[in-house]
Amino acid sequence: MADQNVPPRQPRDDRGWDGRQYPAAGDGHRGTYAPTPYGHDARAPHQGGHPEDTQSQYAHAGHPAARGPQWVGPEGFARQTAAPSAGPGLPNLDDGDEPGPKVGRRKALVALGGTAAVVAGGAALAMTPQIRSLFGDEAVAGDATGTTVTDGTPARPSGQQPSTVRTYTEQNESYMGSRAGEALKKNAPAGGRTFSGPAAAAAETKVTVKTVLAKDPILHLARRATFGATRQVVADIKERGIDGWLRWQLDPDKIAPTKAELKLADLPTLKLGTAQLREQREQLNERGAQPEKEMVDATIARQIWSQRQLFEVMVDFWNDFLHVAADFDGGEVYRASFDRDVVRAHALGSYPEMLLAANRHPALLLYLNQNDSRADAVNENLARENLELYSVGVDGGYTEKDVRQAALLQTGRGVNDGKYVFRPERHYVGKVKVLGFTHANASKDPKKAEAAIDAYITYIALHPSTAKYVAQSLATRFVSDTPPKSLVERLAKSYSLNKGMIKPVLMTLFSSSEFWAAVGQKVRRPMEYLVATYRALGVSPEASPKHDNGDNKRTPYARGLRQIHDRMRELGQYPMGQPTPDGYPDVYVAWTSAGTMVHGWNEAGELLAGRRTVFTYTPPEKLVARPPATAGAYVDALALRLVGQKLSARERSLILGVAGVAAGDKVDATFDGAVTAVARAILASPQHHLR
């Protein structure tokens, strides 16, 4: 399914994203796409071809060939808003091959799922987001550096601030404008304060929001700062203390790799650099090796099994914020290096340094067509996204004229023979002004020209609007879909004072009462639900004794990771999977889908049954070391094992209905044959869907 959502592959590796494909109706998680923006320009897909062909293509499209710079943008990436679809049909909720009673199983699961769709009292119904205002994308060439505005159109005037012609200012907000989003806002903490440290904030903060989750600060931290609380994570936090555990997590280089991380040697392309991947492309294709997919496989493995959990959460955060899709034309060669040398190298370091590194990396330059941009044929894709998505945000104060001047300044950067290059002959020379940044940009000398570009990138990375945008995004990820303004302001202040260093911002976040007050205010997205399920069940990366590898060239571990990867694609979310440069939305109402929810439950059933022998599973009857003799007590013990807390009386009753027994009935370790169904029902509860 998801393979239809990615750009088409081309035989070259010196191009970027060549167009947007829309999946057919009923295509899994996102169902039907409308080929309209969610709040950006209605951009025409970039036409393929070499940079030398750009001007003729632009004129051929109905635009006269004018003198001076020919604007190839704003093209590129059509945005969509989608009403998630349940797909062509829902899977069977019943476990037809399981022994034991099945009284009310479908009814119970649907009831639990309905409860899971209520976030702390706010009914999160599946709603189609309002579509942001659209406007034309034609741009007339002109002198973007002059004092007189000569470019732009009535729909996209050069002096117009983008946010003033849009309904919403950024992606998450577009979803929260629905009635469901308004309901969620009513239950969010309103404000708070910063304490001397995380432990002090946890101790002094009272949780007042409505939630089904236990108001336990250790469980709350484990759910938010990892991909899923496990008994080991909870034990580590208790042993080290909240402050000590966070200090440990914020120094990931000192955390030893797990067995699963060491087993990533089973993915051979991870060891190869960009040059080797280019040289061996044909051989790798013949072997069926897919480097960009192995990179995603490795990311999934780290999310499930690494002890560097906060680091992996931040890697995922930046992969949405500074997003380059894994499946773009050239991704098989360059995306793994971008993951390693840009995102992971700076995930807990300096965002300005990350943005500088990204703007010199072949992956971003090709993904956003910067390789095609030159002084006499300017492509503004990278310049636009640097402002709109990667720094100040669409409401950050820039205008269309700023985009054009930034695009002129960045000409000359590109890729040749698989490496970043600066081509002085393509660089525009002349004064530029973007927001409050001004530079003479008077030389084609590579050192001077590149210094000017780097000075600009650093400027926008440290801009107050960028501080607010990063703060808003972090607060949305860690706290609430509607984070309090008080917290966003403090995080933005920390970002600016620390010149874009991320660790101080995170410490401000974890030391804030808003974080500790927001128990139950985040719902797991499909990928997060699946990863948390693997973690909760204690799945081991070693192959089951029952596994027969046969003559397969790939190891069981490698094949198992690909199976998880493929399942995530079916659910509509996988690491670095969004084809457009906005990354995945991080609010619940963007992901409401009955089909996705049921597919997740069915995957939990597959794991409980141990049907994928590429991994080793704890048999469901052994999840609890000493199972209680009565059904009600057994459900309580299983819930403590899987979700860290007991369920409500109503949920407990529904799950007992799955097994067709009363709370006081005697059961054996297999729950009289229904333990798999009971465990899966617990994993369908709100307590597992919330984080």
C-alpha positions as CSV (number, residue, x, y, z in Angstrom):
1,M,0.0,0.0,0.0
2,A,2.4,2.6,1.2
3,D,4.7,2.0,-1.8
4,Q,2.1,3.8,-3.9
5,N,2.6,6.8,-1.7
6,V,6.3,7.5,-2.6
7,P,7.8,9.3,-5.5
8,P,8.7,7.2,-8.6
9,R,12.2,6.0,-8.9
10,Q,14.4,7.3,-11.7
11,P,17.5,5.8,-13.2
12,R,19.6,8.8,-12.0
13,D,20.9,9.8,-8.5
14,D,21.4,13.5,-9.1
15,R,17.7,14.5,-9.0
16,G,15.2,15.1,-6.3
17,W,11.5,14.6,-5.9
18,D,10.0,14.5,-9.3
19,G,6.3,14.4,-8.6
20,R,3.5,13.4,-6.3
21,Q,1.6,10.2,-6.7
22,Y,-1.8,9.8,-5.1
23,P,-2.9,6.3,-4.0
24,A,-6.2,4.8,-5.1
25,A,-9.2,5.1,-2.9
26,G,-9.4,2.7,-0.1
27,D,-5.6,2.4,0.0
28,G,-5.0,1.5,3.7
29,H,-4.6,4.1,6.4
30,R,-4.9,7.3,4.5
31,G,-7.6,6.1,2.3
32,T,-8.4,8.9,-0.2
33,Y,-6.1,11.8,-0.8
34,A,-7.2,15.1,-2.2
35,P,-4.5,16.5,-4.4
36,T,-4.6,19.9,-2.6
37,P,-2.3,21.5,-0.1
38,Y,-2.9,21.4,3.6
39,G,-1.8,24.9,4.0
40,H,1.1,25.5,1.6
41,D,1.2,26.8,-2.0
42,A,-0.6,24.7,-4.6
43,R,2.6,23.7,-6.1
44,A,2.9,22.0,-9.5
45,P,5.1,18.8,-9.5
46,H,8.6,19.5,-10.6
47,Q,9.2,18.5,-14.2
48,G,12.1,16.1,-14.7
49,G,15.2,16.8,-16.7
50,H,18.7,18.3,-16.3
51,P,19.2,21.7,-14.9
52,E,20.1,23.0,-18.4
53,D,16.5,22.1,-19.5
54,T,14.7,24.0,-16.8
55,Q,14.2,27.3,-18.5
56,S,12.8,25.8,-21.7
57,Q,10.4,23.7,-19.6
58,Y,9.3,26.7,-17.7
59,A,8.6,28.6,-20.8
60,H,6.9,25.6,-22.4
61,A,4.5,25.5,-19.5
62,G,3.0,28.7,-20.7
63,H,5.3,31.3,-19.1
64,P,7.2,33.6,-21.4
65,A,11.0,33.3,-21.2
66,A,12.0,36.5,-19.5
67,R,15.4,38.1,-19.0
68,G,17.2,37.6,-15.7
69,P,16.5,34.8,-13.2
70,Q,13.9,32.3,-14.3
71,W,12.0,31.0,-11.3
72,V,11.5,27.3,-11.4
73,G,9.5,27.4,-8.2
74,P,7.5,27.4,-6.1
75,E,7.0,23.8,-7.4
76,G,7.6,20.5,-5.8
77,F,5.4,19.2,-3.2
78,A,1.6,19.2,-3.3
79,R,0.3,18.9,0.2
80,Q,-2.8,16.9,1.1
81,T,-5.3,16.7,3.8
82,A,-6.8,13.3,4.2
83,A,-9.7,11.8,6.0
84,P,-8.1,8.5,7.1
85,S,-10.0,5.6,5.8
86,A,-10.7,2.2,7.2
87,G,-9.7,0.7,3.9
88,P,-11.7,-1.7,1.9
89,G,-12.8,-3.7,4.9
90,L,-12.0,-4.4,8.5
91,P,-10.2,-7.6,9.5
92,N,-12.0,-10.2,11.5
93,L,-11.7,-9.4,15.2
94,D,-12.4,-12.9,16.3
95,D,-9.6,-15.4,16.8
96,G,-11.1,-18.3,14.9
97,D,-8.4,-20.8,15.7
98,E,-8.1,-20.1,19.4
99,P,-9.7,-22.5,21.9
100,G,-11.9,-21.4,24.7
101,P,-15.0,-19.3,25.0
102,K,-15.5,-16.3,22.8
103,V,-18.6,-14.7,24.3
104,G,-18.9,-11.0,23.3
105,R,-15.3,-10.8,21.9
106,R,-16.1,-8.5,19.0
107,K,-18.4,-6.3,21.1
108,A,-15.8,-6.1,23.8
109,L,-13.0,-5.1,21.5
110,V,-15.1,-2.5,19.8
111,A,-16.1,-1.1,23.1
112,L,-12.5,-0.9,24.2
113,G,-11.5,0.7,21.0
114,G,-14.2,3.3,21.5
115,T,-12.9,4.0,24.9
116,A,-9.4,4.4,23.4
117,A,-10.8,7.0,21.1
118,V,-11.7,9.2,24.1
119,V,-8.6,11.1,25.1
120,A,-9.0,12.2,28.7
121,G,-12.6,12.9,28.3
122,G,-12.4,14.6,24.9
123,A,-14.3,12.7,22.2
124,A,-11.7,12.4,19.4
125,L,-14.0,11.6,16.5
126,A,-12.6,10.9,13.0
127,M,-13.0,14.2,11.3
128,T,-11.8,15.5,8.0
129,P,-9.5,18.5,8.7
130,Q,-10.4,21.8,7.2
131,I,-8.4,22.5,4.2
132,R,-6.2,25.6,4.4
133,S,-6.7,28.4,1.9
134,L,-5.1,27.8,-1.4
135,F,-3.5,30.2,-3.8
136,G,-1.8,30.1,-7.1
137,D,1.8,29.2,-7.8
138,E,2.8,31.3,-10.8
139,A,5.8,33.5,-10.3
140,V,7.0,36.1,-12.7
141,A,10.7,36.5,-12.9
142,G,12.2,39.8,-11.6
143,D,14.8,41.4,-9.5
144,A,14.2,39.9,-6.1
145,T,16.9,42.1,-4.5
146,G,15.6,45.4,-5.8
147,T,13.8,48.0,-3.7
148,T,10.8,47.8,-6.1
149,V,8.7,44.7,-6.0
150,T,8.7,43.2,-9.5
151,D,7.8,39.6,-8.8
152,G,4.8,37.8,-7.4
153,T,1.2,37.6,-8.5
154,P,-2.1,39.0,-7.0
155,A,-2.6,35.6,-5.3
156,R,1.0,35.3,-4.1
157,P,2.2,38.9,-3.7
158,S,5.9,39.2,-3.1
159,G,5.4,41.3,0.1
160,Q,2.7,39.0,1.5
161,Q,3.4,37.0,4.6
162,P,2.4,33.4,3.9
163,S,0.4,32.8,7.1
164,T,-1.9,35.7,6.3
165,V,-3.4,33.9,3.3
166,R,-3.9,30.6,5.1
167,T,-6.4,29.2,7.4
168,Y,-3.8,27.5,9.6
169,T,-0.2,28.2,10.3
170,E,1.2,24.7,10.5
171,Q,0.3,21.1,9.9
172,N,-0.7,19.9,13.4
173,E,-2.9,23.0,13.9
174,S,-4.8,22.1,10.7
175,Y,-6.0,18.9,12.3
176,M,-6.7,20.5,15.7
177,G,-9.1,22.9,14.1
178,S,-11.7,20.1,13.8
179,R,-14.5,19.7,16.4
180,A,-12.6,16.7,17.8
181,G,-9.5,18.9,18.2
182,E,-11.6,21.6,20.0
183,A,-12.8,18.9,22.4
184,L,-9.3,17.9,23.2
185,K,-8.2,21.5,24.0
186,K,-10.8,21.7,26.8
187,N,-8.9,19.1,28.9
188,A,-5.3,20.3,28.5
189,P,-3.4,21.9,31.4
190,A,-3.6,25.7,31.1
191,G,-0.3,26.8,32.5
192,G,2.5,26.1,34.9
193,R,6.0,26.8,36.1
194,T,9.6,25.6,36.0
195,F,11.2,23.8,39.0
196,S,14.8,23.3,40.0
197,G,14.8,19.9,38.2
198,P,12.6,17.1,36.8
199,A,12.3,15.2,40.1
200,A,11.2,18.4,41.9
201,A,8.7,19.2,39.2
202,A,7.3,15.6,39.3
203,A,6.9,15.8,43.1
204,E,5.2,19.2,43.2
205,T,2.9,18.8,40.3
206,K,-0.7,17.7,40.8
207,V,-2.4,16.0,37.9
208,T,-5.9,17.4,37.5
209,V,-6.8,16.4,33.9
210,K,-9.3,13.6,33.3
211,T,-7.4,10.4,32.3
212,V,-7.6,6.7,32.6
213,L,-3.9,6.4,33.1
214,A,-2.4,6.0,36.6
215,K,-1.1,9.4,37.8
216,D,2.3,7.8,38.5
217,P,5.2,10.1,37.5
218,I,7.6,7.2,36.8
219,L,5.1,5.6,34.5
220,H,4.4,8.9,32.8
221,L,8.1,9.6,32.2
222,A,8.6,6.0,30.9
223,R,5.7,6.4,28.4
224,R,6.8,9.9,27.1
225,A,10.6,9.6,27.0
226,T,10.7,6.1,25.5
227,F,8.8,4.2,22.8
228,G,7.0,2.3,25.5
229,A,7.3,1.6,29.2
230,T,8.8,-1.8,30.0
231,R,9.4,-3.4,33.4
232,Q,13.2,-2.7,32.8
233,V,12.7,1.0,32.1
234,V,10.5,1.4,35.2
235,A,13.1,-0.4,37.3
236,D,15.9,1.8,35.9
237,I,14.0,5.0,36.7
238,K,13.3,3.8,40.2
239,E,16.9,2.8,40.7
240,R,18.5,5.9,39.2
241,G,15.8,8.4,40.2
242,I,14.1,10.7,37.7
243,D,17.0,13.1,37.5
244,G,19.6,10.4,37.3
245,W,17.7,8.5,34.6
246,L,17.3,11.6,32.5
247,R,21.0,12.5,32.8
248,W,21.8,8.9,31.8
249,Q,19.5,9.1,28.8
250,L,20.9,12.5,27.7
251,D,24.4,11.0,27.4
252,P,23.6,8.2,25.0
253,D,27.2,7.5,24.0
254,K,27.8,6.1,27.4
255,I,24.9,3.6,27.1
256,A,26.1,0.2,25.9
257,P,24.5,-1.2,22.7
258,T,22.0,-4.1,23.3
259,K,22.2,-7.5,21.6
260,A,19.6,-6.4,19.1
261,E,21.7,-3.3,18.1
262,L,24.8,-5.5,17.7
263,K,22.8,-7.8,15.5
264,L,22.3,-4.9,13.0
265,A,25.4,-6.3,11.4
266,D,22.9,-8.6,9.7
267,L,21.9,-5.7,7.6
268,P,25.0,-5.5,5.2
269,T,24.3,-2.1,3.6
270,L,24.4,-0.3,6.9
271,K,28.2,-0.7,6.8
272,L,28.5,0.9,3.4
273,G,29.2,4.6,2.8
274,T,27.7,6.7,0.0
275,A,30.5,6.0,-2.4
276,Q,30.2,2.3,-1.9
277,L,26.5,2.4,-2.3
278,R,26.8,4.2,-5.6
279,E,29.5,1.9,-6.9
280,Q,27.7,-1.2,-5.8
281,R,24.2,-0.1,-6.8
282,E,23.7,-2.7,-9.6
283,Q,25.1,-5.5,-7.6
284,L,22.9,-4.6,-4.6
285,N,19.8,-4.4,-6.9
286,E,20.6,-7.9,-8.3
287,R,20.8,-9.2,-4.7
288,G,17.6,-7.5,-3.8
289,A,19.3,-5.4,-1.2
290,Q,17.5,-2.1,-0.5
291,P,19.7,0.3,1.5
292,E,17.0,2.8,2.2
293,K,14.8,0.1,3.6
294,E,17.6,-1.5,5.7
295,M,18.1,1.9,7.2
296,V,14.4,2.0,8.2
297,D,14.7,-1.6,9.5
298,A,17.6,-0.6,11.7
299,T,15.6,2.4,13.0
300,I,12.7,0.2,14.0
301,A,15.1,-2.2,15.7
302,R,16.6,0.6,17.8
303,Q,13.1,1.9,18.7
304,I,12.2,-1.5,20.0
305,W,15.3,-2.7,21.7
306,S,17.8,0.1,22.3
307,Q,18.4,1.4,25.8
308,R,19.1,4.8,24.3
309,Q,15.4,5.4,24.3
310,L,15.2,9.2,24.7
311,F,17.9,9.6,21.9
312,E,15.7,7.4,19.6
313,V,12.6,9.5,20.4
314,M,14.6,12.6,19.5
315,V,15.9,11.0,16.3
316,D,12.2,10.3,15.3
317,F,11.3,13.9,16.3
318,W,13.9,15.4,14.0
319,N,13.1,13.0,11.2
320,D,9.7,14.6,11.2
321,F,10.9,18.2,11.8
322,L,13.8,18.2,9.3
323,H,12.3,15.6,7.1
324,V,13.8,13.9,4.1
325,A,11.8,10.9,3.0
326,A,13.5,7.5,2.9
327,D,11.8,6.6,-0.4
328,F,12.9,9.4,-2.7
329,D,14.8,9.1,-5.9
330,G,18.4,8.8,-4.6
331,G,17.4,7.7,-1.1
332,E,18.9,4.3,-1.6
333,V,22.3,6.0,-1.9
334,Y,22.1,9.1,0.3
335,R,19.4,8.7,3.0
336,A,21.4,6.4,5.3
337,S,24.2,9.0,5.4
338,F,21.7,11.8,6.2
339,D,20.4,9.7,9.1
340,R,23.9,9.0,10.4
341,D,25.7,12.3,9.7
342,V,23.0,14.8,10.1
343,V,20.1,13.6,12.3
344,R,21.8,11.2,14.7
345,A,25.0,13.3,14.8
346,H,23.1,16.3,16.2
347,A,19.8,14.9,17.7
348,L,20.8,15.9,21.2
349,G,23.3,18.6,20.2
350,S,22.9,21.9,18.3
351,Y,20.0,22.4,15.9
352,P,21.8,25.2,14.0
353,E,24.6,22.8,13.3
354,M,22.1,20.1,12.2
355,L,20.5,22.6,9.8
356,L,24.0,23.6,8.5
357,A,24.9,20.0,7.9
358,A,21.6,19.2,6.2
359,N,22.0,22.1,3.8
360,R,25.4,20.6,2.6
361,H,24.1,17.1,2.4
362,P,23.3,15.4,-1.0
363,A,20.1,13.9,0.4
364,L,18.4,17.2,1.2
365,L,19.9,19.0,-1.9
366,L,18.5,16.3,-4.2
367,Y,15.2,15.8,-2.4
368,L,14.4,19.5,-2.7
369,N,15.9,19.9,-6.2
370,Q,18.7,22.3,-5.1
371,N,21.0,20.6,-7.6
372,D,18.9,22.2,-10.4
373,S,19.1,25.7,-9.0
374,R,21.4,28.3,-10.6
375,A,21.5,32.1,-10.9
376,D,19.7,32.2,-14.2
377,A,17.1,29.4,-13.4
378,V,16.3,29.5,-9.7
379,N,14.5,26.6,-8.0
380,E,13.2,27.8,-4.7
381,N,12.1,24.5,-3.1
382,L,15.0,24.2,-0.6
383,A,14.8,28.0,0.2
384,R,11.1,27.7,0.9
385,E,11.3,24.7,3.1
386,N,14.2,26.0,5.0
387,L,12.0,28.8,6.1
388,E,8.6,27.2,6.2
389,L,9.3,23.8,7.7
390,Y,12.9,23.7,9.0
391,S,13.2,27.1,10.8
392,V,10.8,30.0,11.4
393,G,7.6,28.3,10.2
394,V,5.0,29.6,7.9
395,D,3.9,32.3,10.4
396,G,7.5,33.3,11.2
397,G,7.3,36.6,9.4
398,Y,8.9,35.9,6.1
399,T,7.4,36.9,2.8
400,E,7.4,35.5,-0.7
401,K,10.2,38.0,-1.6
402,D,12.3,36.6,1.3
403,V,11.9,33.1,-0.3
404,R,13.2,34.3,-3.6
405,Q,16.1,36.2,-2.1
406,A,17.1,33.1,0.0
407,A,16.8,31.0,-3.2
408,L,19.2,33.3,-5.0
409,L,21.6,33.3,-2.2
410,Q,21.7,29.5,-2.0
411,T,22.4,29.0,-5.7
412,G,25.6,27.1,-6.4
413,R,25.1,24.3,-3.9
414,G,24.6,20.9,-5.5
415,V,25.8,17.3,-5.9
416,N,28.3,15.9,-8.3
417,D,29.6,12.3,-8.4
418,G,27.7,11.6,-5.2
419,K,29.3,14.4,-3.2
420,Y,28.4,17.8,-2.1
421,V,29.9,20.5,-4.3
422,F,29.7,24.3,-4.6
423,R,29.6,25.5,-8.2
424,P,30.6,29.2,-8.2
425,E,29.6,29.6,-11.9
426,R,25.9,28.9,-10.8
427,H,26.0,31.2,-7.8
428,Y,24.0,34.5,-7.9
429,V,26.1,37.5,-6.9
430,G,24.3,40.5,-5.4
431,K,22.9,42.0,-2.2
432,V,20.3,39.9,-0.4
433,K,17.9,40.5,2.5
434,V,15.9,37.8,4.2
435,L,13.9,38.7,7.3
436,G,16.5,40.7,9.2
437,F,19.5,39.1,7.6
438,T,21.4,41.3,5.1
439,H,24.5,40.3,3.1
440,A,26.4,41.9,0.2
441,N,27.0,38.4,-1.3
442,A,29.5,40.1,-3.6
443,S,31.7,37.3,-4.6
444,K,31.6,34.0,-6.4
445,D,34.7,32.9,-4.5
446,P,33.6,29.5,-2.9
447,K,34.8,30.4,0.6
448,K,33.1,33.8,0.6
449,A,29.9,32.6,-1.0
450,E,29.6,29.6,1.2
451,A,30.3,31.7,4.3
452,A,27.4,34.0,3.2
453,I,25.1,31.0,2.9
454,D,26.1,29.5,6.2
455,A,25.7,32.9,7.9
456,Y,22.1,33.0,6.6
457,I,21.3,29.4,7.7
458,T,22.7,30.1,11.1
459,Y,20.6,33.2,11.3
460,I,17.3,31.6,10.6
461,A,18.2,28.6,12.8
462,L,18.6,31.0,15.8
463,H,15.7,33.3,14.8
464,P,13.1,33.9,17.6
465,S,10.4,32.4,15.3
466,T,12.5,29.2,15.0
467,A,12.9,29.1,18.7
468,K,9.1,29.2,19.1
469,Y,8.5,26.7,16.3
470,V,11.0,24.2,17.7
471,A,9.5,24.8,21.2
472,Q,5.9,24.3,19.9
473,S,6.9,21.0,18.1
474,L,8.7,19.6,21.2
475,A,5.9,20.5,23.5
476,T,3.4,18.8,21.1
477,R,5.6,15.7,21.0
478,F,6.2,15.4,24.7
479,V,3.3,17.1,26.4
480,S,0.0,17.6,24.6
481,D,-1.6,18.0,21.2
482,T,-2.5,21.5,22.5
483,P,0.5,22.5,24.6
484,P,0.1,25.4,27.0
485,K,1.5,28.7,25.7
486,S,3.4,29.2,29.0
487,L,5.5,26.1,28.3
488,V,6.1,27.0,24.7
489,E,7.4,30.4,25.7
490,R,9.7,29.0,28.3
491,L,11.1,26.4,25.9
492,A,11.6,29.0,23.2
493,K,13.5,31.2,25.7
494,S,15.7,28.3,26.7
495,Y,16.4,27.6,23.0
496,S,17.4,31.2,22.4
497,L,19.5,31.6,25.5
498,N,21.4,28.3,24.7
499,K,21.8,29.2,21.0
500,G,19.9,26.2,19.7
501,M,21.4,23.5,22.0
502,I,18.8,20.9,22.6
503,K,19.7,19.3,25.9
504,P,19.0,22.5,27.9
505,V,15.6,22.8,26.2
506,L,14.7,19.2,27.1
507,M,15.8,19.8,30.7
508,T,13.5,22.9,30.8
509,L,10.7,20.7,29.4
510,F,11.2,17.9,31.9
511,S,11.5,20.5,34.8
512,S,8.2,22.1,33.9
513,S,4.9,21.3,35.7
514,E,3.1,21.2,32.3
515,F,5.0,18.0,31.4
516,W,4.1,16.2,34.6
517,A,0.5,17.5,34.6
518,A,-0.2,16.1,31.1
519,V,-0.8,12.5,32.0
520,G,-2.8,10.7,29.3
521,Q,-2.7,13.7,26.9
522,K,-1.0,12.0,24.0
523,V,-2.2,9.0,21.9
524,R,0.2,6.7,20.2
525,R,0.4,7.0,16.4
526,P,0.3,3.7,14.5
527,M,4.1,3.2,14.4
528,E,4.4,4.0,18.1
529,Y,1.6,1.6,19.0
530,L,3.3,-1.2,17.2
531,V,6.7,-0.6,18.7
532,A,5.2,-0.2,22.2
533,T,3.5,-3.6,21.7
534,Y,6.7,-5.3,20.9
535,R,8.3,-3.7,23.9
536,A,5.4,-4.6,26.2
537,L,5.5,-8.3,25.2
538,G,9.2,-8.5,25.6
539,V,9.8,-9.9,22.1
540,S,13.4,-11.1,21.7
541,P,15.5,-10.5,18.5
542,E,16.7,-14.1,18.5
543,A,15.0,-16.5,16.2
544,S,12.6,-19.0,17.7
545,P,13.7,-22.6,18.0
546,K,10.8,-23.5,15.7
547,H,12.3,-21.3,12.9
548,D,13.5,-22.9,9.8
549,N,15.7,-20.5,7.9
550,G,16.0,-22.7,4.8
551,D,18.1,-21.4,1.9
552,N,17.1,-17.7,2.4
553,K,20.1,-15.4,1.9
554,R,18.9,-13.0,4.7
555,T,19.0,-13.8,8.4
556,P,15.9,-14.4,10.4
557,Y,16.6,-11.1,12.2
558,A,16.8,-9.1,9.0
559,R,13.7,-10.7,7.6
560,G,11.8,-10.1,10.9
561,L,12.7,-6.4,10.9
562,R,11.4,-6.1,7.3
563,Q,8.2,-7.8,8.3
564,I,7.7,-5.1,11.0
565,H,8.6,-2.5,8.5
566,D,6.1,-3.8,6.0
567,R,3.4,-4.0,8.6
568,M,4.0,-0.3,9.5
569,R,3.6,0.6,5.9
570,E,0.3,-1.1,5.9
571,L,-0.7,1.0,9.0
572,G,0.3,4.2,7.2
573,Q,3.3,5.2,9.3
574,Y,6.9,4.1,9.4
575,P,10.2,5.9,10.1
576,M,11.0,8.6,7.5
577,G,8.0,7.4,5.5
578,Q,6.2,10.6,4.8
579,P,6.9,11.3,1.1
580,T,6.5,15.1,1.4
581,P,8.9,17.3,3.4
582,D,6.5,18.2,6.2
583,G,7.0,14.9,8.1
584,Y,4.2,13.1,9.9
585,P,1.6,15.0,11.9
586,D,2.0,14.6,15.7
587,V,-1.6,15.0,16.9
588,Y,-4.2,12.3,17.4
589,V,-7.0,13.6,15.2
590,A,-4.6,13.1,12.2
591,W,-4.6,9.4,12.8
592,T,-8.1,8.5,13.7
593,S,-8.9,5.4,11.7
594,A,-10.9,2.3,12.7
595,G,-9.1,0.2,10.1
596,T,-5.6,1.2,11.5
597,M,-6.7,0.5,15.1
598,V,-8.0,-3.0,14.2
599,H,-4.9,-3.8,12.2
600,G,-2.8,-2.9,15.2
601,W,-4.9,-5.2,17.5
602,N,-4.5,-8.0,15.0
603,E,-0.7,-7.5,15.0
604,A,-0.8,-7.8,18.7
605,G,-2.6,-11.1,18.3
606,E,0.0,-12.3,15.9
607,L,2.8,-11.6,18.4
608,L,1.0,-13.2,21.3
609,A,0.5,-16.3,19.2
610,G,4.2,-16.3,18.3
611,R,3.4,-16.9,14.6
612,R,6.5,-15.0,13.4
613,T,9.2,-17.5,14.3
614,V,11.9,-15.0,13.2
615,F,11.7,-13.7,16.8
616,T,11.3,-15.3,20.2
617,Y,8.2,-14.6,22.2
618,T,7.1,-15.1,25.8
619,P,4.1,-17.5,25.6
620,P,1.0,-15.6,26.8
621,E,0.4,-18.1,29.6
622,K,3.9,-17.2,31.0
623,L,3.5,-13.4,30.8
624,V,2.6,-13.6,34.5
625,A,5.0,-15.6,36.5
626,R,2.5,-16.9,39.0
627,P,-1.0,-16.6,37.5
628,P,-3.8,-16.0,40.0
629,A,-6.4,-18.7,40.2
630,T,-9.4,-16.5,39.6
631,A,-10.2,-14.7,36.4
632,G,-10.6,-11.2,37.8
633,A,-7.3,-11.3,39.6
634,Y,-5.6,-12.8,36.5
635,V,-6.8,-9.9,34.4
636,D,-5.4,-7.5,37.0
637,A,-2.1,-9.3,36.9
638,L,-1.9,-9.3,33.1
639,A,-2.8,-5.6,32.9
640,L,0.0,-4.8,35.4
641,R,2.4,-6.8,33.2
642,L,1.4,-5.3,29.9
643,V,0.3,-1.7,30.6
644,G,1.8,-1.1,34.1
645,Q,-1.5,-0.6,35.9
646,K,-4.9,-2.1,36.6
647,L,-7.8,-1.4,34.3
648,S,-11.1,0.3,35.2
649,A,-14.0,-1.8,36.5
650,R,-15.8,-1.4,33.1
651,E,-12.8,-2.4,31.1
652,R,-12.1,-5.3,33.3
653,S,-15.7,-6.5,32.9
654,L,-15.4,-6.2,29.1
655,I,-12.2,-8.2,29.0
656,L,-13.8,-10.9,31.2
657,G,-16.5,-11.0,28.6
658,V,-14.0,-11.8,26.0
659,A,-13.3,-15.0,27.9
660,G,-16.9,-15.6,28.9
661,V,-16.2,-15.9,32.6
662,A,-17.0,-14.0,35.8
663,A,-14.4,-12.4,38.0
664,G,-14.6,-15.1,40.6
665,D,-14.4,-18.0,38.3
666,K,-11.4,-20.4,38.6
667,V,-9.1,-20.4,35.6
668,D,-5.8,-22.1,34.8
669,A,-2.6,-20.4,33.4
670,T,-4.0,-20.4,29.9
671,F,-7.2,-18.6,31.2
672,D,-9.0,-21.8,30.2
673,G,-7.7,-21.4,26.6
674,A,-8.5,-17.7,26.3
675,V,-5.3,-16.1,27.5
676,T,-4.2,-14.9,24.0
677,A,-7.6,-13.2,23.5
678,V,-7.5,-11.6,26.9
679,A,-4.0,-10.3,26.5
680,R,-4.8,-8.9,23.1
681,A,-7.9,-7.2,24.5
682,I,-5.7,-5.5,27.2
683,L,-3.4,-4.3,24.4
684,A,-6.5,-2.8,22.8
685,S,-7.3,-0.8,25.9
686,P,-6.8,3.0,26.2
687,Q,-4.0,2.3,28.7
688,H,-1.9,0.9,25.9
689,H,-3.0,3.4,23.2
690,L,-2.2,6.4,25.4
691,R,1.4,7.5,26.1
